[in-house]
Amino acid sequence: MVLKRRKFIQKVGLAIPIIANPFSNIFAQGGKEIIAAEDSVAPSVQFGFDKLNDRIWIGKDFWSVPMEDWEIKNKRLEFKGAMRNARLHLLTYVLKKDQGDFRIKSSLGLLKNSADKGSVGFTVGIKDTTDPKSVKAACYFGEGVSAGISLDGKIFMANNETLLPENFDYNKFDMKLEASPKNGAYECTFTVVDSNGLKGELTYNHSGEMEGLVALEQNIQEMDGSTFWSRSLSLEGSKVKHVADNSFGPILWAMYTLSHGTLKLSAQLPPVGDKDSKHVELQFFKNGKWVKEGKMEIDTISFTTIFTVSEWNSDQDIKYRLAYSVDKEKQYYDGVIREEPDDRPLRFGGLTCQEWAGYPYRPLVENLEKSNPDMLYFSGDQLYEGNGGYPIKRQPEDSAILNYLGKWYMFGWAFGNIMRDRPTICTPDDHDVYQGNLWGEGGEGISFEEWEKVRDAHGGLVQTPKMVNVVYRTQCGHLPDAYDPLPLPSGITNWYTQMVYGKVSFAIVSDRLFKSGPEMLRSGEGRIDHLTAPAKPEELDSNDLTFFGNRQMEFLDGWIQDWKGTHMKVLLSQTLFSNVGTHHGPKKQFLFGDLDSGGWPKSKRDEVIRTIRKASAFHINGDQHLPFMVQYSVDEVRDGGWTFCTPAISTGYPRWGQPDSVNVPFTDRPAHGLPNTGCYRDGFGNINYIYAVGNPTDDFDLEKNRYLRAQQKASGFGIVTFDTGARTIKMEAIRFLADLDVESGENTYPGWPLTIGQDDNDGRRAFGYLPRLHFKESDQVVKIINEETNEMVKSLRVKGNEYIPPVYSLAKHTLVIGEGKNEKVIKSVEISTDPKQVMEV
């Protein structure tokens, strides 16, 4: 039996290209930024939506904006949103630059009439002016030529329009747009025919190139218009190019961590349907073949699966792939579990804050790939409420979750290709849970009505625990198991934990979730979180306030003493434990202090810094939209450790650190002599030694190119190199548009790079020293305990065979040396007055 081509396509399902790419399943997730490339020529492709299972996600060949407003339902594609210029983009078949003809067709009908207004049609040649080669940029910033019809009885194309026939039936009709080259331009004809044969037609001569994506578009001329359905979409012609690498899904991306021999890996899927497969399979490539490791069920709220593999051998690269079957086809997503860098320095990539004006951040992503860090840290604000160009949906709960997922997927589309083959730590911050500021108060909730009165100047979480847990699962589900497995009283899950990788131990903390809100200190309305006048230190502190919470401090106290497999320690938090920015917002307003920072309450903040300096722990954070290198102070100037606040990936809300411009007194300016550096007191009473700051320009709003504007707004990323042999830490702040193929000081912000020693993260001046320790075995763990207070005063793995223990009081001290069965305890050790005195251990 021979089936005719059209019947065959209808039977098979969604899409059958005439010439298919045999490698499309393997390389569909390559993450390449391509509008058109030399791939297989596909003069004709047809997509039928009637064979698909009901679901939000349309398929790997499409990307819809807003994602949650499009769905497969009732054996057709339906649009249910109100946003203007809502598009279903066809990703894998594009219009190439070369001269040629094309035809795009669709069968549609009216779904819901909204006051006889609304419009639907095609937009073709969709490209972004800033990044014309990027399919991702095209989906969110691209412009093209639109042709369609409106319920006020008109047919239009570009700026031309005419009337449709009277009594045109919008309930069911066909649309077709044809374009052919003519005299260096394109002659375009747009035709609509209803079920009764009534026909409307409009011609248009387009003088420019028509290159880029094509899309089915609703609400072309206005928002809140009537909605339409579609049963099919076809594209053909010599101008059509098949680019398989542009596909996205069904496994969108994967993230993994590796710690103490345990691998955890999460797979992120789009909103698949109830009748789609419920399982994802993990496979490893061993002994020349793919071996099944396990199969896990998809969580149908977050659309994730999480795999845990014990006793992982990390001394070599191991390929993995994730398998998922959809639309009668098995799809794969592949990556590599990297060899752990135990015998060389660990290169760490620090990233934060992704406001969508710089999306998809292609120059930055390419520079990150060139830098080739061993691991990545996304410290928060992986999305903002306005990302994608459409507003957030706060309620109902299920709509809010889908709205979050659509914006979250932008993050994975931008960075998935680099996350697939190295460990990634990802922690949510305020915007990830749809709040401009977050003082979580232990997970307590605030009603929508109460939140509307004060917005983000109040403690508590406004979104429901169910939605917050979706955020936590999608972003943190692959982290090592949480220190506290029990949820908070509100039902919100904990995720703070530690990870040991490359002989570096990372404490991954949630410094927002437990913090008290500003209403505990300050009354009034409006931005009570902004100090527009000086405040006395006691006004901003209280014993009733929390900073980390008791259980998280308990975790931190244990972490500084746990040196298993570890030579150096690093604290990873969302924000800075000081207030270093001086000017804020579009009008560059000066503030004495911003409570959207970790600089307060000072007493509880100081407790954290005192704790981590005992282990000479370095601190990495983000959030501030402003790169800094700072040494903390607690009791004396520069007696704390160092922190690196990494640049924002793409800065939205601007901040400046320019204390010199408002005559803030300073001391100890570094030898480089850069302005706005040295020791300054912030509005909370903290003394901050600012070694370097990367400020934005003042005129960035004049720049129309999105990438140039991101550069001017001090965007970029951080690279930190931990040399666990030499015990050094090198910090680099890479500009958004750096050219890493050329060695140039312009690639980094002024003052970077800087290399410090591990010991620089404890700036205390010793009161005296215990006798010199000489070890039979090098790199021993040493703990020093004050016998009068029973306080741990120092805990670290020393470098080499000798160590002179510093102490900070006249008390006798206990030394605990070694680990496990080899641990040795020496009590009642006193300060030595003989520099030649040695204790053999």
N, C-alpha and C positions, 0 to 999 in steps of 0.2 A: 504494500500500500504506500502511495506517495502522497504526502501532505503538501498542499500549496503553502508558500512561504508565510502568508498572513495567518493562516490557520495554525501553522506550526508555532509561530511566535505567541499566539494567544494561548496555546496549550502549555507552552513551557513556562510562561509567567512574566516576570517583571521586564526583562530586557534581554535581547539577543543582538549583539553587534554582528554585522556582516563579516568583519574580520576581527576576531578576538585576539587578545594578547594572552598567550599560554602561560605567562608568568604573573598575571594580574593578581592571583590569589596570594602569591608569596610576597610580592613587593608592593601590594596595595597600600601598605602602611608606611611607606618609605619616608613620608613627611616632607617631600620635596616641594619647593615653592615654584609651581609651574602653571602658567596659563595655557600655553601651547608648546608642544615639543614634537620632535620627529619620532612619532610612535606609529602604531598601525593606522592606516587610513581607514576610516569607517564612514562611507558615504550614506549609510542609512541605519538608524537605530529607532526602535519603538519600545516604549514603556507602557505596560498595561497595569493599572492599579487594582483591577478586579480580582486578581489571583493571590493577592497578598493577605496575610493575617491582619486583623485589626491591631493597630499599634500607633504610637506617636512617631517613632523613627520610620522614615520613608524607605530608606535603603542606602547602601554604601555609595551609590552613584549620585546622591542628592545631599544638599544641606539646606535646611529651612531656617528662616529668621522671621519672627521668633520661633524657636524650635517647637515650643509647646502649643502653638496655635495651629499647627498642621497635623493631620492624622489620617491614617487609613481606617475608614469606617464605612459600613454599608456597601462594601465592595467598590469603593471609590476613594479618591483623595478629597478630604474636606478641610476647609479653612474656617476657623471659628473665632478669629481675633479681631481686634479693632485698630491695630497699629497701621499707620500709613507706610506704604512701600514695603509691605510684607512679601517676601520672596521665597519661592522654592527654587534653589539654584541647581542646575544640572552640572555636576562637577567633572565628570569623566569624558564628556564630549563637548568640545569647545570650538569656537570660531577662530581659525588661524589667521595670521596676518595676510597671507598671500591672497591675491584676487581669486574669487571663486563665487559660486552661488550656494544658497542654502534655503531650506524650507522648514519651518517649525509649525506643528499642528497640535491641537488639543480639542477634546470633546468636553464641554462644560455644561453647567446648569446652575440656576439660582438655588442657594441653600436656605438663606434667611434674608428676607427683605427688611431693610432698615430705612423706613421713611422715603422709599424710592430714591435713595442716593447710594453711591458706591460705584466702583469701577474694577475691572479685571482685564488682564491682557498679558502680553509678553514684554520682557525687556531683554535686549540682545546687545552683544558687544560690551559686556560689563567689565570694567577695569577700574582700578584705583590709580589716581594720578601720582600719589607718592610712591607706591610700590606696584608698578603695572605688571610685573611678572608673577605676583603672588595671587594664587587662587583664594587663599584665606583672606587677604586684604580685600579682594574683589567682593567677597560675600558680605562684608560689613561696611565697606567704604566705596564700593564700585558704583560707577554711573554708566549708563548706556542709553540706547534708544528705546523708548517705550511705545507700544501700540496696543490699543484696547478699546473697550466700549464702556459706557457709563449708563446708569439707570435713568439719567435725564434725557436719554434718546440720542446720544451722540457716539460717533466712532472717531477715534483720534490716533494720530501718530506724530511723535515729536511735538511740534507746536501747531500742527495742522489738525483740523477737525471738520466734520460734516455731520449731517443728520442721518440717523438710522431710518429704515422704513417704518412707517406707522404700524403700531401693534406688533412690533418685533417681540418675539416670545423669548424671554430671558430664562425660561425654565429649562430649556435644552437647546444648545446651539454648538456649532463648530467654529473654531478660530484657526486662521492660517496666515502666517507672515512669510512672504517670499522676497528674496533679494538677489539681484544679479548685477554684476559689474557692468558699467556703461560709461564710457568716456572718462575713465579715471575716478568715477564715483559709483554709487550703488543706487539702482532703481528698485524701490521697495513697494510692495503691494500688500495691504492688509485686508483680509476678507473675513466676514462673519456670515454664517447662514444658520437660520433657526430651523426648528423641526418642521415648520410649514413651508420651507423653501424661501422665506424672505431673506434677502441678501443685502448686506452693506459692504461697501468697498471704498478704500482710500489709498491713493498713491502718494509717494514721497521720495524725493531725490536726496540722498544723504551724501554729502561732499567729503566726509572724512572716512577713516578706516573703520571697519566694524570687526573688532577683534576682542576676544574674551569669552566670558561665560554667557549662557542664556538662562533665563528664569521665567517661571510662571509667577506673575505678580498680582497681588490684590491690594485694594485701597491705593491705587496709583495716584489718584487726584485728591484724596481726602482721607482722614481717619474716621473710624466709627461708621464705615460704610456697610452696605449689604455684603454678604459672604457667598461664595460660590464653591461648587465641587467640580472635580474633573475625573474622568474615567481613563484617560490615556494622554500620552505626550510622545510625539515623534519628532525626530530631527534627521535631515538628510541633506546631502549636497557636497560638492567638491571643496567647499570651504570648511567642512566639518573635520575635526581631528579627534582621534581617540587618545586620551591621556589617562591610562589606568592608574598611575601613581597619585592622581588627584582624589582617589576614593577615600572615604573616611568611615570606617566601621567594618563589620559589626563590633569587633573588639577595638575600642577607640585608642586605648593606650594601657600601659602597665607600669607599676612602680614597685620597687622592692627594697628591702633592707636586709642586711646580714650582720648578725651579732652573736658572738660566742657560739658559732657553729649552727645557728638557727636562721634559716632563710624564710622570710615572709614576703609574699608577692600578692598584689591586688590587681585584678583586671577590671577595667571600667568599660561597661557597655552602655549603649544608648537605651532609651525606653522601648524595649522589645515588648511584644504582645503576650497575652495569656496563652495563646496557642503556639507561640514560638518555643524553641527548645529552652529548657530550664537549667541547663548545665553547661559549664565550660571545662575543658580538659587541659591539663598541664602536661607537657612532654619535655624530656631532655634528650639531647643528642649524645648518645654514649656508644662507644665501640662501633661507630659507623652507621648507626641507625637510630631512629626516634623511638624512645621508650616512654610509655605512659607512666607518669608519676601519680596522678590522681584526677578525680573529677569532683567538682564542687558545684553546689546549687547556687543559682543567682539570687541575690537578695532583691526582691522585686520592688523595693522602695527606693534604694540607692542605685540599683542595677550594677552591683559589684559582686565579684567573687574574691575570696581571700584564701590563699594556700599557705600552709606552714609545712616546712620540710626540715626535719631535725638531722643532726650529725652531718652537716654540709661540709664537704671538702673544698676549702677555698683557695687551694694552691694552684689552681689553673682555671682558665676561661671555660665555661660550659654554656653551650647554646641551649636556649629554651624556645618553645613555641606554645602558644595558646590556641586551642581549636574550638570552634563554635560552628554549628550547622544552622543555617537560616535560608529560607526560600529554596530548599532542596539542594543546597550547595554547602560544602564544608569550607570554612574560611579560617585562615591562620594569621596569627600575629607573632612575630619572632623577635628575639633579643638575645642578650648575652649576660650571664651572671659572671661578672668580672673576677679575675684573680685578685685576692686581697693584697694590697701593697704593704707587706710586713717588713720588707728589707730595703725600703726606699722611702723618701718623704711622701706624705699624703697631701695631694692637691685637692682643695675643698672649694666648691663654687657656692657663694652666698648670694641669694637673690630675694627680692621683696617687692611688693606693691606694683600691681599691673593694671593701671588705669588704661582704658582701651584706646585712647588717642594715639598710642604708639603701636597698636596691634597690626600685624602679628610679630612685631619686634624683630624682623628678619635680620638686620645688621647685628643686633645684639646676640641673637641665637647663633648666627654663624661665627661670631667671635667666641662665644662660649664653647662651641664645638672645636674651634682652633685651640683654645686653652686646654681642652681635654681634661677637665677635673676628674678626679677619681670618684667623687661623690658630689651630690647637690643638696643644698638646703634652701627651700622656699619658706621664708619665715612668716609669711602672712599676707593677707590681701591678694590672694590668687585671683580675686575678682572684685569688681566694684558694682554697686547697685545699677549703674547706668551702662555697664558693659554690653556691647552688642547694639547700642542705640535705641533700646526700648526699656521702659521702666520696670521696676520690680513689682512683683505681685506678692503682697504680704499674707493674704488670706483669700480663699480658704486654704487650709494647710496643704492639701495635695497639690493645689495650683502653685503654691509657694515653692514646694519641693521641685516641681518640674521647671519652674522659672529659674531656680538656683542651678539645676543641672544644665540647662541651656547655656548659662553664663560660665559655669565650671568647665564645660566641654571646650570653650575657647582656650582655656589654659592648657588643656591636654593637647589640643590641636597645634598649639604653638611650640610646646616643649616636649611632646611625647617622643619625638625621634631621638632626643638626647637622653631622656630618662630611661629608655628601654634597656640600656646596657651599662648602667651604673647605679649604685644605691642612691636613693632619693629620700630625704627627710622633708616632710611637708607638714606645716602647722598652721591652723586657721587663726585669723585675727578678727578684728571687729567687722570689717566690711564683708568678710566671708559669711557672717551670720546676719548680714543686712543691718548693721549699725555703724554709724559714722565714728562713734567712740564706744568702747565697751569697758564697763566696770561690772564684772559678772556677779559679784557678791555671792560666790559659792553656787552659782547656777540658779539663783532666784529669778522668777519671772516678773515682768511688768506688763500690765494690760495695754492693749492697743490704745484705749482711751487715755490712759495716764501717760503713755509714751508720746502721744500726739501733742500733749500740753508742753512737754519739755524736750522732746526728741532725744538727742544723744547726750544731754547733760544730766543724766539720771542713771543710777546703778540698776542692774538687772538686764535680763535678756527678753526682748519683745517677741521674738519668734518662738514657736512652740518647741518643747523638748524633742518631739519627733523630727521636726525639720533640723534642729541643731544637731541631732544625732546623725542625720543623713550627711550633714557637712563634715562631722567628725569621722564618720565611716569612710566617706569618699576620699578625704584628705589624709587621715591618720590610720586607716585600717591595716596598712602594711607595716606600721611601726612595730618594734618589739613590744611584747605584751606590757600593758600598763602596770605601773607600780601598784595602783589601787584598782583591783578588778571590779569593785562594787560601784554602782552608779551613785551620783549625788541624790539627795532627797527629792529633787525635782524630777529625777529619772534621766538626767543628762549623764552621759558616760564620761569617764576620765580617760586621758590618753598620755599624761606625762610619764616619762620613762627614761631609760638610758640605752645607749647603743655603743658598742665597742667595735671599732673598725680601724684597721691599719695602725694598731697600738695606740689609738686615741679614743678616750671615753667621752661620749657626748651625753650630757644631761639635757634632755628635751623637755622644757617646762612650759606650762601654761600660765604666763604671768598676768593674763587678763581675767581669767575665769573666776579667780578668787578675790579680786581686788574690790575694795569699798568704793562706792560712788561719791562724787563731789557733794551731793546733797547732804552727806553726813557731816560736812564741814561748813558749807556755805548755803545760805538761803537766798531767795530771790528768783527771778525769772530770767529767761534768755541764757546766754552763754556763761553760766556760772563756772564753767571749766576754764575760762580765760581770765587770767589775772591782768587786768588793765591798770591796776595800781599796786604799789608794793604791799606785801603782806608780811606780818610778823611770823617767824617760824612756828610759834605755838598755835597759830591759826590754822595751820595745815597739817597738824599732827595730833594724834590721840591714841591712847591705848586701846580704844574700841575699834580702831581701823584694822583691816587686814590687807596684806600685800600678796603673799604667796599662799596663805592658808596653812593650817597646822600640819595637815598630812603631807603637803608638798614640801614643807620645811623638814619634816621627818625624812622624807625621801632624799632631800638634798644633804642632810647630815650623814645619811648612810652612804650616799654616792661618793662623797669626798674621801671616804675610808676604803672604798672598794677599788683595788688596783689590779684585779685579775686581768691579765692580758693587756695591761695598759701602761704606757709611759707618760702620757700627757692627758690633761683634762680640759674640756671646753664646755661652757654653758651656752645653750642655744635658747634664746627667748624671742618674743615677738618685738619688744621695744627696748629702748635705752633706759638705763636706771639713773638718769639725770635729765635735766632740761637744758639743752644746748642751743636749740633754735631760738632766735630772737624776734624774727619777723615772719608773719603768716599771711596767707591768703592772697587773692587777686589784687588787693589794695596795699599789700605789703605793710600790714599793721604791726606795730611793735607791741609785744606782750612782755610783761615781767615774768610770766610763767604760764605754761600750758599744762593743765592737769591730764591731758591726753599724752602722758609720758610716764616713765617709771621713776620719776624723781621724788615721789611722795607716796605715802607718808614717810618722812625721812628716817624715823627710828626703825621702821620695819624694813625699809630699803637698805639701811646700813647693816642690819642683821644679815641680809642675804650676801652683801659684799664681804662682810667679815667671814662668813662661812666659806665662800668659794675661794678666798685668798689663802685659806689654810692649805688648800691643795694646789696653789699656784695656777688656778683655773683661769683660762682666757674666756672672754665673753664675746659672742657674735649675736647681732640683732638687726632688725630692720625698722620698718614702720615710719620713720621720721621724714622720708622723702629728701634726705640730705645726708650725704656720706660724711662720717666723722671717724677720727681716731682719738680716743679719749682715755686718760688714766683717771680712775676714780680716787676720791679721798673720803675718809671716814672721820678718824680722830685727828689726823695730821694731814698736811698737804701731800698728796700723791702716795698715801699709804695703802691704797687699794690696788686692784689689778687693772688691766687694759681691756677696752672694748672696741670693737669695730662695728659701726653701724653702716651696713652696706648701702650703695646707691639703690634707688628705686629702679625697677626695670623700665617703667614708664611713669613719670611723675604726673600726678593730677593736681591735687591741692599743693601749692608751692610753699616752701619754707626757706628761710635764709638764716644762717648763723653769722651775724655781723655785729658783735658786741662793740667793736670799735666805733661804729657809726653812731652809737648812742652813748658813747663815753663811759662804758663800763670799765672800772679799774681792773688792771691785770698785772701779773708778775710772771717771771720765768718764761718769757717768750723763747721758743726753741731757736736753735742756732740758724735755722733756715730763714728766720725773720719774716715769715709770711704773716700778713694781717689776720686779725681775728683768732690768733693762737696764743697760747699761754694759759695761766691759771686765772679762771674767772669764777665768781660766785653766782649761782643761778637763783631764781626766785624762790626756791625751796630751801636755801641755805647750803646746798652742796657745792663744794669746791671741785671744779672740773679742769683738769689739765688737758687743754685742747691742742693736740699736736698738728692736726690738719682738718680742714673742712672744704667740701666741694660745693660752692654756691652756684645757684642758677644766675642767669643774666636777668636784667630788669625789663627787657623788651621782647621776651619770648612770644608774647601774644601777637606780635607783628609778623611772625613767621607762619606761612601757610603750609609748608611741607611738614607733614606729621613727624618724620624722623629727625629733621633738623630741629624742630621745636622740642622734641624729646631730649636731644643733646643739650640744647640751651637751658632746659629745665633740670639739668644735673642728673640725668638718667644714666643707668649703666648697671654694672654688677661687680661683685667682689671676688677676688681669688685669695685664698689663704693657704700658705704652704706650711705644713707642720713637719719639721725635720725631727723625727723622734730619736734619731741618733745624736744629733748635735743639740737637741732640745731648744730649737729656735722656731719662731713664728714670723713668717713674712706676709705682710698685708699689701694687697694691690687693689686699687679702685679703677676699674676699666670703664672708659666713657662709652656711651651708647653707639657712637659712630667711629670708634677706634679702628685703625688700620693695623691689625696685628701682624700683617705681612712685612711691616716696616718698623724698625726700632725707632721710637720717637717718644719724647716726653709728653707730647700732646695726646698720647693714648691713655694717660692716667690723669687723675686730678692732682693739683698742686700739693706737694707734701708726701705723696705716695711714690714708690713703695717705701715701707719701713719694716725693718726686721728687729724684733725684740727677742730676748731670751725667756725661757720658761719662768725663771726666777723673778723676772720683772713683773709678774702678775701677783707678787706679794711685796708691796712697798713698805712694809713695816720696818722701822729701825729696831734692831735687836738690842735688848737690854744687856745681854751677854751671850756667851756661847758655852755649850757643854763640850766635854773633851772631843777631840777629833776622832771620828769613827773610821776604822780601817777594816774592810770586808774581805773575806776570803773569796766570795763570789760577788761580781759586779752587779750594779743596777738593782740593789735591794730596796724593798719597801721599808720606809722608816716612819713611825708615828711617834709624836712627842705629846705627852699628856702632863698637864699641870696637876701635881698631887694635892695642892691646896683646894683647887676648884673642881678637880676631876674633869677639866675641859681639855678637849683635843685642840692643841695649839698649832700643830703642823702634821700633814699627812701627804707623803709623796713617794714616788719611786725615784731614788737618787741616781745620778749619772756617774758611772765609773765605780771605783773601789774605795773612794774616800768621801766623807761628808762631815762638815762641821755644823752641828745642830744649833740653830739660833733659838733663843728663848726670850720672853718678853716680861719676865718678872724674876724676883729673887727666889721664888719657890723651888723646891726640889721637883724633879721631873722623872716620869717613867718613860723609858724607850721601849718600843715594840718594834722588833726588827725581823724581817722575813715574812713568809706567807705560809698558811696551812700548817703542816706538820713541822716545817722548818722554822716556825716562828719562835723568837727568843725575846724574853721580857727582862729588862734590866731596870730595877727600881732605885729610887732615891739618888738620882744623879744630880750633882750640883754644878753650878757655873764654874768653869775652869779659869784660873788666872794665869795658867801656863800654856802659851800657844803651842808648845811642843808635846803636851800631854796627849796620848793616843790610847784609845780603847780598841783592842782587837776583837772582832766579832766573826 
